[in-house]
Structure formats: structure tokens, C-alpha cells
Amino acid sequence: NYLAKEYKMDVLQADLLAKSLMEPGGASYASLVKLLGEDVLSADGTIDRGKMASLIFGDDATRDKVNKITHPLVKKAILETIREHREKGDKWFVIEAALLIDDHYSEICDELWYIYADNKIRSERLREQRGYSDEKIAAMMASQRSEEQFREACDHVIHNNGDFEITRKEIRELLGEA
């Protein structure tokens, strides 16, 4: 949000893009319903992401199958968006993605930034901002790479533990404004 507001950068949230592809008629909808069954649907025919999360975060095999459906489609859409921004001559385009290492975003991005916050703060934010339960948060975090793996794979680490002035300073330095 800071990059979008302060620097007028376009920010694509991979999670929101994936969600849009799961809507009825979306690129991943039919395959996901076939895989997970119609019990994953809400009364209006949309995929209930809470039901889907409860199915995949406790089951590595099912999560892998869902990822094999959704991730290539998300990446394809991201590549198309990157192409459009490059054609327009945009200097900056930001992708927010939790699985940037797993999905090899280093192959399509000029830099990878790891926005670090300790687990307690991450958990609080997920509860407050997204309404996630403690169980869902624990399962999500258990399914993700370790902090060390993110630090090793990313070009820069930005600290976001609460003092946002520190975060702003680090971003300004990365953008050559310090």
C-alpha cells in the first residue's frame, strides 16, 4: 500500500489475482471444483475460500494439486501484466506474492524483496486484516518457507515489525532516495 500511495507504483496482489481466476467462468474455477468437489462451493456457486483453505492447509497432497492448477494460471496473467507495463514504459511494477520463491519469480522479476515481520506480528495482522483463525494462520505459516530461506533467496530484506519509519527508510534507500 505504501509503494502504491507514496510512489504511485502499480501493485498486483497475486492472491487477489488467484481469487479472481477462481470465480465462476475464471480460468481455474472448473478444475478446482472438479478436484475439490462441489462441497467447496457456496450457495451462490462461488468457491468458498474458507472451505477450500480448510481442505488444503491440512493436506499437502491436495494443496500441491491446487497449486499446480492455480499457480501457472496466476503466473501467466502476471507475465501478461508485466508485458503491458513494459510496453507502456513503466519504471516500476510490484508483485505481492507469498510464494515468490516456490513459483520462481526470480526468473521474471528484476528484484525480490522480502518484507519481514516476526510471526507474532504476522499472526496479529492476519487476524485483524483478513479475519483468519489461529488454526488457519498456523497452517499457512507451517506450509510456507522458513525466514532463512526467504532471506537467502531475496535480494533485499525490509523490516516491517511495527516502526513504519524504519520500513520507510529502508524502502527509500532501496529506491535510491536516502
Secondary structure, DSSP 4 states (H G I P E B T S, - for coil): -HHHHHH--EEEEHHHHHHHHTSTTSTTHHHHHHHH-GGGB-TTSSB-HHHHHHHHTT-HHHHHHHHHHHHHHHHHHHHHHHHHHHHHT-S-EEEE-TTTTTTTGGGT-S--EEEE--HHHHHHHHHHHH---HHHHHHHHHHSPPHHHHHHH-SEEEE-SS-HHHHHHHHHHHTT--
